[in-house]
Amino acid sequence: MTDQRDAGQPDPRQQPFVVDTELLSEDQISGLVDEYCTRYHGLNESENPLGERNRVLAAVRRGELVVWFDPVENTAGLGAPA
């Protein structure tokens, strides 16, 4: 039996996807928010990168930021919705 898939098409199982925040614990969301704040605000020499924490968490709650999971890298992070 041969694989009939087009070699030029990416495997959908290897594509990042959005995770519903209802499936995550508050600790998991909190960790993602902290990581987002330190990654994006910590690089611009902000004295308090976690000062944006409440704004970022509110953006997650409103759906302005979503949780992306990358199955190839086995990582998750916040980003803009597709």
N, CA, C and O atoms as CSV, one atom per row, in Angstrom:
chain,resi,resn,atom,element,x,y,z
A,1,MET,N,N,0.848,-1.163,0.000
A,1,MET,CA,C,0.000,0.000,0.000
A,1,MET,C,C,0.899,1.233,0.000
A,1,MET,O,O,1.855,1.305,0.773
A,2,THR,N,N,0.601,2.191,-0.853
A,2,THR,CA,C,1.410,3.405,-0.932
A,2,THR,C,C,0.644,4.584,-0.380
A,2,THR,O,O,-0.586,4.583,-0.335
A,3,ASP,N,N,1.387,5.583,0.035
A,3,ASP,CA,C,0.784,6.800,0.556
A,3,ASP,C,C,0.371,7.673,-0.619
A,3,ASP,O,O,1.213,8.091,-1.414
A,4,GLN,N,N,-0.925,7.948,-0.729
A,4,GLN,CA,C,-1.451,8.706,-1.858
A,4,GLN,C,C,-1.479,10.213,-1.607
A,4,GLN,O,O,-1.892,10.970,-2.486
A,5,ARG,N,N,-1.049,10.664,-0.428
A,5,ARG,CA,C,-1.074,12.095,-0.150
A,5,ARG,C,C,-0.076,12.832,-1.016
A,5,ARG,O,O,0.982,12.301,-1.355
A,6,ASP,N,N,-0.414,14.045,-1.368
A,6,ASP,CA,C,0.467,14.901,-2.154
A,6,ASP,C,C,1.656,15.298,-1.279
A,6,ASP,O,O,1.480,15.828,-0.182
A,7,ALA,N,N,2.853,15.039,-1.770
A,7,ALA,CA,C,4.058,15.332,-0.998
A,7,ALA,C,C,4.198,16.822,-0.721
A,7,ALA,O,O,4.893,17.200,0.222
A,8,GLY,N,N,3.557,17.683,-1.515
A,8,GLY,CA,C,3.640,19.118,-1.321
A,8,GLY,C,C,2.693,19.650,-0.257
A,8,GLY,O,O,2.810,20.807,0.145
A,9,GLN,N,N,1.759,18.831,0.205
A,9,GLN,CA,C,0.795,19.260,1.207
A,9,GLN,C,C,1.331,18.984,2.605
A,9,GLN,O,O,1.812,17.884,2.877
A,10,PRO,N,N,1.251,19.982,3.503
A,10,PRO,CA,C,1.712,19.730,4.877
A,10,PRO,C,C,0.765,18.774,5.600
A,10,PRO,O,O,-0.437,18.745,5.339
A,11,ASP,N,N,1.325,18.013,6.491
A,11,ASP,CA,C,0.542,17.084,7.307
A,11,ASP,C,C,-0.269,17.904,8.309
A,11,ASP,O,O,0.319,18.617,9.122
A,12,PRO,N,N,-1.604,17.823,8.276
A,12,PRO,CA,C,-2.409,18.641,9.190
A,12,PRO,C,C,-2.152,18.327,10.661
A,12,PRO,O,O,-2.423,19.158,11.528
A,13,ARG,N,N,-1.634,17.143,10.944
A,13,ARG,CA,C,-1.321,16.791,12.334
A,13,ARG,C,C,-0.108,17.536,12.843
A,13,ARG,O,O,0.161,17.531,14.045
A,14,GLN,N,N,0.634,18.179,11.948
A,14,GLN,CA,C,1.830,18.909,12.341
A,14,GLN,C,C,1.624,20.423,12.308
A,14,GLN,O,O,2.578,21.181,12.489
A,15,GLN,N,N,0.398,20.866,12.080
A,15,GLN,CA,C,0.099,22.289,11.994
A,15,GLN,C,C,-0.315,22.825,13.367
A,15,GLN,O,O,-1.074,22.173,14.084
A,16,PRO,N,N,0.181,24.011,13.734
A,16,PRO,CA,C,-0.273,24.630,14.994
A,16,PRO,C,C,-1.786,24.835,14.973
A,16,PRO,O,O,-2.382,25.057,13.919
A,17,PHE,N,N,-2.388,24.759,16.144
A,17,PHE,CA,C,-3.834,24.953,16.253
A,17,PHE,C,C,-4.165,25.699,17.533
A,17,PHE,O,O,-3.382,25.720,18.482
A,18,VAL,N,N,-5.347,26.314,17.540
A,18,VAL,CA,C,-5.810,27.082,18.699
A,18,VAL,C,C,-6.425,26.129,19.715
A,18,VAL,O,O,-7.199,25.238,19.366
A,19,VAL,N,N,-6.066,26.334,20.978
A,19,VAL,CA,C,-6.605,25.542,22.083
A,19,VAL,C,C,-7.652,26.391,22.805
A,19,VAL,O,O,-7.384,27.541,23.153
A,20,ASP,N,N,-8.818,25.841,23.027
A,20,ASP,CA,C,-9.873,26.536,23.765
A,20,ASP,C,C,-9.399,26.759,25.201
A,20,ASP,O,O,-9.014,25.806,25.878
A,21,THR,N,N,-9.424,27.998,25.668
A,21,THR,CA,C,-8.935,28.287,27.019
A,21,THR,C,C,-9.781,27.617,28.097
A,21,THR,O,O,-9.328,27.473,29.233
A,22,GLU,N,N,-11.002,27.207,27.760
A,22,GLU,CA,C,-11.839,26.490,28.719
A,22,GLU,C,C,-11.223,25.134,29.088
A,22,GLU,O,O,-11.544,24.563,30.130
A,23,LEU,N,N,-10.342,24.630,28.230
A,23,LEU,CA,C,-9.701,23.335,28.485
A,23,LEU,C,C,-8.453,23.458,29.351
A,23,LEU,O,O,-7.872,22.449,29.748
A,24,LEU,N,N,-8.037,24.691,29.645
A,24,LEU,CA,C,-6.811,24.929,30.400
A,24,LEU,C,C,-7.125,25.368,31.818
A,24,LEU,O,O,-8.154,25.991,32.078
A,25,SER,N,N,-6.224,25.034,32.731
A,25,SER,CA,C,-6.378,25.485,34.116
A,25,SER,C,C,-5.965,26.953,34.217
A,25,SER,O,O,-5.295,27.479,33.328
A,26,GLU,N,N,-6.367,27.602,35.295
A,26,GLU,CA,C,-5.970,28.994,35.532
A,26,GLU,C,C,-4.450,29.114,35.638
A,26,GLU,O,O,-3.872,30.103,35.187
A,27,ASP,N,N,-3.800,28.108,36.235
A,27,ASP,CA,C,-2.339,28.123,36.343
A,27,ASP,C,C,-1.683,28.064,34.968
A,27,ASP,O,O,-0.683,28.740,34.729
A,28,GLN,N,N,-2.233,27.268,34.073
A,28,GLN,CA,C,-1.679,27.175,32.728
A,28,GLN,C,C,-1.833,28.496,31.979
A,28,GLN,O,O,-0.897,28.960,31.327
A,29,ILE,N,N,-3.006,29.094,32.074
A,29,ILE,CA,C,-3.235,30.382,31.422
A,29,ILE,C,C,-2.324,31.442,32.028
A,29,ILE,O,O,-1.746,32.259,31.310
A,30,SER,N,N,-2.201,31.426,33.325
A,30,SER,CA,C,-1.339,32.389,34.012
A,30,SER,C,C,0.112,32.262,33.540
A,30,SER,O,O,0.789,33.267,33.319
A,31,GLY,N,N,0.576,31.044,33.392
A,31,GLY,CA,C,1.941,30.818,32.917
A,31,GLY,C,C,2.141,31.316,31.496
A,31,GLY,O,O,3.186,31.881,31.173
A,32,LEU,N,N,1.139,31.109,30.643
A,32,LEU,CA,C,1.223,31.591,29.262
A,32,LEU,C,C,1.214,33.116,29.210
A,32,LEU,O,O,1.928,33.717,28.407
A,33,VAL,N,N,0.405,33.742,30.068
A,33,VAL,CA,C,0.364,35.202,30.131
A,33,VAL,C,C,1.713,35.740,30.608
A,33,VAL,O,O,2.236,36.693,30.031
A,34,ASP,N,N,2.276,35.144,31.645
A,34,ASP,CA,C,3.585,35.583,32.155
A,34,ASP,C,C,4.662,35.440,31.081
A,34,ASP,O,O,5.489,36.332,30.897
A,35,GLU,N,N,4.642,34.318,30.381
A,35,GLU,CA,C,5.632,34.092,29.323
A,35,GLU,C,C,5.476,35.126,28.220
A,35,GLU,O,O,6.470,35.650,27.718
A,36,TYR,N,N,4.254,35.424,27.843
A,36,TYR,CA,C,3.989,36.417,26.804
A,36,TYR,C,C,4.507,37.791,27.238
A,36,TYR,O,O,5.162,38.486,26.462
A,37,CYS,N,N,4.209,38.175,28.476
A,37,CYS,CA,C,4.649,39.478,28.978
A,37,CYS,C,C,6.164,39.588,29.018
A,37,CYS,O,O,6.721,40.602,28.596
A,38,THR,N,N,6.826,38.579,29.509
A,38,THR,CA,C,8.283,38.661,29.616
A,38,THR,C,C,8.944,38.568,28.250
A,38,THR,O,O,10.001,39.160,28.035
A,39,ARG,N,N,8.340,37.838,27.331
A,39,ARG,CA,C,8.928,37.715,25.998
A,39,ARG,C,C,8.781,39.018,25.227
A,39,ARG,O,O,9.749,39.495,24.635
A,40,TYR,N,N,7.593,39.599,25.224
A,40,TYR,CA,C,7.362,40.792,24.412
A,40,TYR,C,C,7.698,42.094,25.119
A,40,TYR,O,O,8.167,43.032,24.474
A,41,HIS,N,N,7.476,42.180,26.395
A,41,HIS,CA,C,7.750,43.426,27.100
A,41,HIS,C,C,9.111,43.403,27.775
A,41,HIS,O,O,9.684,44.460,28.041
A,42,GLY,N,N,9.631,42.237,28.052
A,42,GLY,CA,C,10.948,42.146,28.675
A,42,GLY,C,C,12.069,42.494,27.714
A,42,GLY,O,O,13.156,42.880,28.144
A,43,LEU,N,N,11.820,42.362,26.426
A,43,LEU,CA,C,12.846,42.645,25.432
A,43,LEU,C,C,12.973,44.129,25.125
A,43,LEU,O,O,13.966,44.546,24.529
A,44,ASN,N,N,11.996,44.936,25.515
A,44,ASN,CA,C,12.083,46.364,25.220
A,44,ASN,C,C,12.580,47.157,26.427
A,44,ASN,O,O,12.267,48.338,26.580
A,45,GLU,N,N,13.344,46.504,27.264
A,45,GLU,CA,C,13.987,47.107,28.432
A,45,GLU,C,C,12.984,47.710,29.413
A,45,GLU,O,O,13.293,48.675,30.111
A,46,SER,N,N,11.803,47.146,29.461
A,46,SER,CA,C,10.806,47.576,30.433
A,46,SER,C,C,11.275,47.184,31.820
A,46,SER,O,O,11.774,46.079,32.026
A,47,GLU,N,N,11.112,48.100,32.776
A,47,GLU,CA,C,11.509,47.791,34.149
A,47,GLU,C,C,10.590,46.753,34.782
A,47,GLU,O,O,11.006,46.003,35.666
A,48,ASN,N,N,9.351,46.713,34.332
A,48,ASN,CA,C,8.376,45.788,34.901
A,48,ASN,C,C,7.596,45.113,33.778
A,48,ASN,O,O,6.468,45.512,33.487
A,49,PRO,N,N,8.180,44.095,33.140
A,49,PRO,CA,C,7.482,43.464,32.021
A,49,PRO,C,C,6.145,42.841,32.415
A,49,PRO,O,O,5.257,42.703,31.572
A,50,LEU,N,N,5.991,42.464,33.679
A,50,LEU,CA,C,4.723,41.862,34.098
A,50,LEU,C,C,3.667,42.923,34.421
A,50,LEU,O,O,2.555,42.586,34.825
A,51,GLY,N,N,4.009,44.193,34.246
A,51,GLY,CA,C,3.047,45.271,34.456
A,51,GLY,C,C,1.892,45.212,33.475
A,51,GLY,O,O,0.823,45.757,33.747
A,52,GLU,N,N,2.086,44.571,32.359
A,52,GLU,CA,C,1.042,44.423,31.338
A,52,GLU,C,C,0.200,43.165,31.549
A,52,GLU,O,O,-0.692,42.871,30.752
A,53,ARG,N,N,0.480,42.435,32.605
A,53,ARG,CA,C,-0.150,41.141,32.849
A,53,ARG,C,C,-1.678,41.207,32.819
A,53,ARG,O,O,-2.316,40.385,32.161
A,54,ASN,N,N,-2.266,42.166,33.515
A,54,ASN,CA,C,-3.732,42.258,33.570
A,54,ASN,C,C,-4.324,42.572,32.198
A,54,ASN,O,O,-5.373,42.039,31.837
A,55,ARG,N,N,-3.658,43.433,31.439
A,55,ARG,CA,C,-4.144,43.749,30.086
A,55,ARG,C,C,-4.069,42.527,29.179
A,55,ARG,O,O,-4.987,42.271,28.400
A,56,VAL,N,N,-2.977,41.775,29.277
A,56,VAL,CA,C,-2.812,40.580,28.447
A,56,VAL,C,C,-3.850,39.524,28.838
A,56,VAL,O,O,-4.456,38.902,27.967
A,57,LEU,N,N,-4.052,39.324,30.113
A,57,LEU,CA,C,-5.052,38.356,30.576
A,57,LEU,C,C,-6.452,38.761,30.095
A,57,LEU,O,O,-7.235,37.905,29.683
A,58,ALA,N,N,-6.765,40.042,30.146
A,58,ALA,CA,C,-8.067,40.514,29.662
A,58,ALA,C,C,-8.199,40.259,28.156
A,58,ALA,O,O,-9.278,39.904,27.681
A,59,ALA,N,N,-7.118,40.437,27.413
A,59,ALA,CA,C,-7.152,40.175,25.965
A,59,ALA,C,C,-7.406,38.695,25.689
A,59,ALA,O,O,-8.103,38.351,24.735
A,60,VAL,N,N,-6.846,37.826,26.517
A,60,VAL,CA,C,-7.098,36.386,26.377
A,60,VAL,C,C,-8.574,36.106,26.651
A,60,VAL,O,O,-9.212,35.358,25.910
A,61,ARG,N,N,-9.109,36.692,27.691
A,61,ARG,CA,C,-10.514,36.470,28.050
A,61,ARG,C,C,-11.465,36.970,26.956
A,61,ARG,O,O,-12.522,36.380,26.732
A,62,ARG,N,N,-11.082,38.064,26.275
A,62,ARG,CA,C,-11.921,38.610,25.192
A,62,ARG,C,C,-11.697,37.900,23.863
A,62,ARG,O,O,-12.447,38.125,22.913
A,63,GLY,N,N,-10.687,37.055,23.778
A,63,GLY,CA,C,-10.396,36.351,22.530
A,63,GLY,C,C,-9.512,37.132,21.577
A,63,GLY,O,O,-9.336,36.726,20.428
A,64,GLU,N,N,-8.948,38.254,22.035
A,64,GLU,CA,C,-8.039,39.041,21.210
A,64,GLU,C,C,-6.669,38.378,21.106
A,64,GLU,O,O,-5.933,38.596,20.144
A,65,LEU,N,N,-6.343,37.577,22.094
A,65,LEU,CA,C,-5.167,36.703,22.074
A,65,LEU,C,C,-5.679,35.285,22.317
A,65,LEU,O,O,-6.565,35.068,23.144
A,66,VAL,N,N,-5.118,34.331,21.595
A,66,VAL,CA,C,-5.528,32.932,21.752
A,66,VAL,C,C,-4.299,32.081,22.065
A,66,VAL,O,O,-3.159,32.505,21.879
A,67,VAL,N,N,-4.567,30.884,22.541
A,67,VAL,CA,C,-3.500,29.932,22.849
A,67,VAL,C,C,-3.253,29.071,21.614
A,67,VAL,O,O,-4.145,28.363,21.147
A,68,TRP,N,N,-2.039,29.142,21.100
A,68,TRP,CA,C,-1.629,28.307,19.971
A,68,TRP,C,C,-0.781,27.165,20.487
A,68,TRP,O,O,0.098,27.369,21.324
A,69,PHE,N,N,-1.039,25.956,19.992
A,69,PHE,CA,C,-0.208,24.797,20.331
A,69,PHE,C,C,0.472,24.310,19.064
A,69,PHE,O,O,-0.170,24.130,18.030
A,70,ASP,N,N,1.774,24.100,19.155
A,70,ASP,CA,C,2.562,23.589,18.035
A,70,ASP,C,C,2.919,22.136,18.343
A,70,ASP,O,O,3.773,21.885,19.193
A,71,PRO,N,N,2.276,21.163,17.662
A,71,PRO,CA,C,2.527,19.752,17.967
A,71,PRO,C,C,3.921,19.282,17.567
A,71,PRO,O,O,4.417,18.300,18.120
A,72,VAL,N,N,4.550,19.950,16.636
A,72,VAL,CA,C,5.901,19.555,16.230
A,72,VAL,C,C,6.903,19.943,17.317
A,72,VAL,O,O,7.758,19.144,17.699
A,73,GLU,N,N,6.788,21.152,17.801
A,73,GLU,CA,C,7.689,21.653,18.850
A,73,GLU,C,C,7.216,21.274,20.247
A,73,GLU,O,O,7.979,21.364,21.208
A,74,ASN,N,N,5.956,20.849,20.365
A,74,ASN,CA,C,5.331,20.528,21.643
A,74,ASN,C,C,5.372,21.741,22.592
A,74,ASN,O,O,5.726,21.629,23.766
A,75,THR,N,N,4.993,22.904,22.031
A,75,THR,CA,C,4.992,24.143,22.787
A,75,THR,C,C,3.659,24.862,22.608
A,75,THR,O,O,2.936,24.639,21.636
A,76,ALA,N,N,3.358,25.718,23.558
A,76,ALA,CA,C,2.170,26.550,23.472
A,76,ALA,C,C,2.558,27.989,23.772
A,76,ALA,O,O,3.528,28.251,24.484
A,77,GLY,N,N,1.793,28.905,23.223
A,77,GLY,CA,C,2.043,30.317,23.467
A,77,GLY,C,C,0.851,31.136,23.028
A,77,GLY,O,O,-0.027,30.647,22.318
A,78,LEU,N,N,0.827,32.381,23.454
A,78,LEU,CA,C,-0.254,33.283,23.082
A,78,LEU,C,C,0.077,33.973,21.775
A,78,LEU,O,O,1.238,34.266,21.488
A,79,GLY,N,N,-0.947,34.227,20.990
A,79,GLY,CA,C,-0.772,34.948,19.737
A,79,GLY,C,C,-2.108,35.423,19.222
A,79,GLY,O,O,-3.160,35.111,19.781
A,80,ALA,N,N,-2.050,36.185,18.147
A,80,ALA,CA,C,-3.273,36.687,17.531
A,80,ALA,C,C,-4.059,35.539,16.901
A,80,ALA,O,O,-3.473,34.582,16.396
A,81,PRO,N,N,-5.404,35.641,16.935
A,81,PRO,CA,C,-6.196,34.608,16.264
A,81,PRO,C,C,-5.955,34.642,14.753
A,81,PRO,O,O,-5.576,35.672,14.195
A,82,ALA,N,N,-6.176,33.527,14.117
A,82,ALA,CA,C,-5.966,33.435,12.670
A,82,ALA,C,C,-6.991,34.217,11.895
A,82,ALA,O,O,-6.950,34.240,10.665
